[in-house]
Amino acid sequence: MARNDGLAAGKPRVSVLIVTYNSAADLPACLDALSRQSYRPLDLVIVDCDSRDNSVEQAESLPVGDLPRTVRALGRNLGYSGGMNAALTLTDAEYVLALNADACPRPGFVERLVARAQAYPSAAAVTGRLVRPQNASSEDLLDACGMVLIRNWRHLDRGSGEPDHGQFLKPERVFGATGAATLYRRSALEDVALTPDPEDPEADTSPEIFDTLFHSYREDAELCFRFQERGWDVIYEPSAVAEHRRRVVPKGRAALPAAINFHSLKNRYLLRAYHQTWGNALRTAVPTLWRDLLAIGWVLLREHSSLPAYGWLWRHRRKILRRRREIQGRKNQPSHRLDAWFAVSALPLPKTSEDPRPESLDPASSAP
């Protein structure tokens, strides 16, 4: 387990968790950006999901300044969820920063997320302002400024693909946060953890933070549903900026590998199976049904490789229902708290006696 000794008292330790899968091309820029973060105590935990390139060698050998580093090769592909769960067992830090290998935090990123989290004990997660890598031949684009829900049960990254004209510069509560670059409070993760499947002989005995049935994609949104249902907040901090080279976007679905589309399709139904109430199902029936019909038509006509997703859902129906019972049974918030997020993209910050962001931490100071 990575540890920092002799560190400044009073500052919580942060572990950066990175799950790699054929990520060798992205790691140099990512690790270099992390080595330039001023926040301490900070350490790295990198877990590899059976990469076929030299991701492990890169993770072990690339320079990271004075940052302690732990690298673990799993030897099999457990997906993002399984990889993150494994990474979480390798650190006991008070905060963990989930970071994709294709994300590069700008200076001050970690410090600003921690400052916001420390000021708001209700915050389970704090996410920053993600932008697409700058390109001299095109205008600057946003990547994610928090996550929003819409009435057909899609969850979208706020501002994704929009030209960056300085919008979304106010700290706010949002429904959720992308797993590409978000700071999580460990106590919140432990509060919403799921019980491992008792009927799976290969299941880890540790509680599941990220649901392994999701494997990859939408697992970050599912975690945020659990946060909201247990009364935790997710906060957007615009002064914390990171670049994210997003590969998976809805418009590019036809060009994506079959495995990505398979998990994306099955996971949209898993989200609803776990979290949709009967009242919400009635209120959102028309847009949700229309979306389902479009999805089925697309799969039947154009994307036959995703048809097995429906069979997978049927075969795992008992596990899914068991998990729904656990999630619904542990809710301590009324249904209207979650339903409200289908109508708004953001809410004011919860009341606090102080704002942790001095003038030096305004969004303009995050420019590269």
Secondary structure, 3 states (H helix, E strand, C coil): CCCCCCCCCCCCCEEEEEEECCCCCCHHHHHHHHHCCCCCCEEEEEEECCCCCCHHHHHHHCCCCCCCEEEEECCCCCHHHHHHHHHHCCCCCCEEEEECCCEEECCCHHHHHHHHHHHCCCEEEEEEEEECCCCCCCCCEEEECCEEECCCCCEEECCCCCECCCCCCCCEEECECCCCEEEEEHHHHHHCCECCCCCCCCCCCCCECCCCCCCCCCHHHHHHHHHHHCCCEEEEEEEEEEEECCCCCHHHHHHCCHHHHHHHHHHHHHHHHHHCCHHHHHHCHHHHHHHHHHHHHHHHHCCHHHCHHHHHHHHCHHHHHHHHHHHHHCCCCCHHHHHHHHCCCCECCCCCCCCCCCHHHCHHHHCC
